[in-house]
């Protein structure tokens, strides 16, 4: 039966990518190894004959794969497998939505081959390049590298051959009929439709009467051959033409009887030839420079055959030498019903989601509370050999997600829950994680109601009244000079401070302080001095200055320290104070003495050192208070 092989399907300029070898990795090991993704490929053949190594292609959206991080940007981690065997392929237009992956496939008659698969997703893959021509053509030689390819061997009649300037030169000597290059080591498969395309330049040296270029397809077992070429005949006008010819042992097809062009149109110039044979219709054709010239019927002689392939220069006049130059040689085949392909959905060996870690930076207080804004950083990693992290997201409510790019701040006080997760390139989504971020930047609130900033009497019963509260992290401790609800200190006189210090659970501290005074219950000055300042005394007399002190319970205070100062008032202005002088030896300096009989503090003020006018008397008590009264002298 017919076996279809390579045909030309490539037009225009295409970007050719790399093909990478797997090094004999088995399919099971392949999926379980470094390649993360697989897509099954099926080749469908609607022809009534088997296809063998026939070029097909599948379309792959490599742009999306590269964007998702599943495929390397140059596509070098693409692989094609047939069962456990690696298949060469070429890629056109990488990083587009319509990338073509081209390869040679086998498919049964009126059936399909579902044993192909594409693999990708290995960032460590290396490249081995192959051109699309290797996929498209069964035989191709552009004669461009200056070295004759080892696939060609030459017959004995070839007296000269070389490759230079982009062509192959072959020359026939003065004896023999043809200088011939033969494809060695393999045959050209016979498909439904066979194409042979070449460009050549033919000429002669000496005087051959019949020269030109040819190609032969020799059937196995020397059963016969098919020839195609172009030649001149006796250098007569209109005696030159491209032609095709079939020969089988004991029979041959008739050659054309009418030549169609002048011999000068064949020699000494370049021409493009295409030989075409349709096995189904048994018809062979040849064109020169796009013009159809000849058609022959193979009469079914070479059904289901494969051929040895040769080409060269010929001249059927032994005395002459001819030569030909060939610019390229291409052989390809096709079928009338093109096979189709289908690609399955993406499979992956990566079934484990990535793992995301969170780190917080800020000023950490107590009990997991931050006392400053917090910077949140996320980092994600996929398992070793995994598909890689595609994205990391975070949310503050678990439903509205933001793609993470850089650390972000959390400044709201209280507890903020950050939800976060990552997705790998295989589409595995990590279960949502949460992190409660507790921020308390505000110290506790302290309120002192009692004591107030005022004066209390000695031994007065005063109950402390204060409170501390924290609405965020909560109150950890609060300590006052006296506990709230207990008595404050009034057992001694003087200025006092009352403080309350509070600490919340985050470690923020607050302190409030109140200053209050503890003083005596002062009776006011006693007679003979009027408290209202209306008293008038004779200059030089002694004036008894007297007062009593009690505590809050009415008990006399006998141990107070009191001093007396006087200052003259002139025009309503109080002058400089001076210590008062006593006329009593029992009084020291300007200190009052205590009279236990009358429970009074007494100072006998001598007025001799003073002058006529109004004087201010100031009594300074050891409770840090001063008492004033006015007298007049005349």
RAMO-V521714 format. One record per pair of residues at least 24 apart in sequence whose ideal C-beta (glycine too) atoms are under 6 Angstrom apart, sorted by the first residue. I is the first residue (numbers start at 1). J is the second residue. If there is no record, write none. Layout:
I;J + I;J
This chain:
1;49 + 1;50 + 2;49 + 2;191 + 2;192 + 3;50 + 3;52 + 3;189 + 4;51 + 4;54 + 4;191 + 4;335 + 5;53 + 5;54 + 5;138 + 5;189 + 5;191 + 5;333 + 6;55 + 6;136 + 6;137 + 6;138 + 6;332 + 7;55 + 7;332 + 7;333 + 7;334 + 8;136 + 8;332 + 10;132 + 10;136 + 14;92 + 15;93 + 16;90 + 16;131 + 16;132 + 17;75 + 17;91 + 17;94 + 18;76 + 18;127 + 18;129 + 19;88 + 19;89 + 19;128 + 19;130 + 20;76 + 20;125 + 20;127 + 20;128 + 21;128 + 22;79 + 22;86 + 26;84 + 27;81 + 27;84 + 31;349 + 32;349 + 34;122 + 35;119 + 35;121 + 35;122 + 36;121 + 36;348 + 36;349 + 36;350 + 36;387 + 37;70 + 37;120 + 37;121 + 37;346 + 37;348 + 38;117 + 38;119 + 38;347 + 39;118 + 39;343 + 39;344 + 39;346 + 40;117 + 40;344 + 41;116 + 41;118 + 41;343 + 42;112 + 42;114 + 42;342 + 43;105 + 43;107 + 43;113 + 43;339 + 43;341 + 44;112 + 44;339 + 44;340 + 45;107 + 45;339 + 46;337 + 47;335 + 47;337 + 48;109 + 49;109 + 50;108 + 50;109 + 51;107 + 52;106 + 53;104 + 54;105 + 55;104 + 55;135 + 55;136 + 56;105 + 56;339 + 56;341 + 57;100 + 57;102 + 58;101 + 58;341 + 58;343 + 59;98 + 60;99 + 60;101 + 61;97 + 62;94 + 62;95 + 62;99 + 63;95 + 63;96 + 63;97 + 66;95 + 68;390 + 68;425 + 69;388 + 69;390 + 69;425 + 70;121 + 70;425 + 71;120 + 76;125 + 76;127 + 77;120 + 77;122 + 77;125 + 78;120 + 79;119 + 80;118 + 81;117 + 82;115 + 82;116 + 83;115 + 88;130 + 90;130 + 90;132 + 90;135 + 102;135 + 107;339 + 121;387 + 137;330 + 137;332 + 138;331 + 138;332 + 139;331 + 140;330 + 141;329 + 142;328 + 143;167 + 143;168 + 151;183 + 152;181 + 153;182 + 153;184 + 154;181 + 155;180 + 167;325 + 167;326 + 167;327 + 168;326 + 169;325 + 170;312 + 170;313 + 170;324 + 171;323 + 172;313 + 172;315 + 172;321 + 172;322 + 174;321 + 175;318 + 177;314 + 177;316 + 178;312 + 178;314 + 179;312 + 179;313 + 180;310 + 180;312 + 181;311 + 181;312 + 182;310 + 183;309 + 187;306 + 187;307 + 187;308 + 188;307 + 188;309 + 188;331 + 189;306 + 190;305 + 190;306 + 191;333 + 192;279 + 192;280 + 192;335 + 193;278 + 193;334 + 194;277 + 194;333 + 195;276 + 195;332 + 196;275 + 196;331 + 197;274 + 197;330 + 198;273 + 198;326 + 198;329 + 199;272 + 199;327 + 199;328 + 200;324 + 200;326 + 201;270 + 201;325 + 202;267 + 202;324 + 203;267 + 203;268 + 204;320 + 204;322 + 205;321 + 206;320 + 206;321 + 207;320 + 208;315 + 208;317 + 208;320 + 208;322 + 209;234 + 209;317 + 210;316 + 211;315 + 211;322 + 213;313 + 213;324 + 214;314 + 215;311 + 216;310 + 217;307 + 218;307 + 218;308 + 219;302 + 219;305 + 224;248 + 228;275 + 228;286 + 230;266 + 232;263 + 232;266 + 235;263 + 237;262 + 238;262 + 240;266 + 241;293 + 242;286 + 242;288 + 242;293 + 243;294 + 244;284 + 244;286 + 244;294 + 244;296 + 246;296 + 246;298 + 248;301 + 253;296 + 256;294 + 260;293 + 348;426 + 350;386 + 350;387 + 350;426 + 352;383 + 353;428 + 353;429 + 353;430 + 354;380 + 354;382 + 354;389 + 354;422 + 354;424 + 354;430 + 355;381 + 356;380 + 356;392 + 356;420 + 356;422 + 356;430 + 358;435 + 365;506 + 365;507 + 366;506 + 366;507 + 367;505 + 368;438 + 369;438 + 369;440 + 369;473 + 369;506 + 370;439 + 371;441 + 371;506 + 371;508 + 373;409 + 373;411 + 374;410 + 374;437 + 375;407 + 375;409 + 376;408 + 376;410 + 377;407 + 378;404 + 378;420 + 380;422 + 382;424 + 386;424 + 387;424 + 387;425 + 387;426 + 388;425 + 389;422 + 389;424 + 390;423 + 390;424 + 390;425 + 391;423 + 392;422 + 393;421 + 394;418 + 394;420 + 395;419 + 410;437 + 413;439 + 413;441 + 413;472 + 440;472 + 440;473 + 440;506 + 443;508 + 443;510 + 444;468 + 444;470 + 444;475 + 444;502 + 444;504 + 444;510 + 445;469 + 446;500 + 446;502 + 446;510 + 446;512 + 448;500 + 448;512 + 448;514 + 451;488 + 451;498 + 451;514 + 451;516 + 453;514 + 453;515 + 454;516 + 455;517 + 455;519 + 456;490 + 456;518 + 457;521 + 457;552 + 458;493 + 458;518 + 458;520 + 458;551 + 459;490 + 459;551 + 459;552 + 459;553 + 460;490 + 460;552 + 462;488 + 462;490 + 464;488 + 466;500 + 468;502 + 470;504 + 473;504 + 473;505 + 473;506 + 474;505 + 475;504 + 476;503 + 476;504 + 476;505 + 477;503 + 478;502 + 490;518 + 493;518 + 493;519 + 493;623 + 494;624 + 495;624 + 519;623 + 519;625 + 520;549 + 520;557 + 520;623 + 521;550 + 522;627 + 523;547 + 523;548 + 525;629 + 529;629 + 533;630 + 535;631 + 536;632 + 537;631 + 537;633 + 539;607 + 539;612 + 539;633 + 540;607 + 540;608 + 541;607 + 542;583 + 542;604 + 542;606 + 543;605 + 544;604 + 545;603 + 545;605 + 546;600 + 546;602 + 547;601 + 548;599 + 548;600 + 556;599 + 558;594 + 560;622 + 561;622 + 562;592 + 562;601 + 562;619 + 562;621 + 563;590 + 563;591 + 563;620 + 564;590 + 564;603 + 564;619 + 565;618 + 566;615 + 566;617 + 567;616 + 568;613 + 568;615 + 569;614 + 569;616 + 574;616 + 580;605 + 581;606 + 581;609 + 607;633
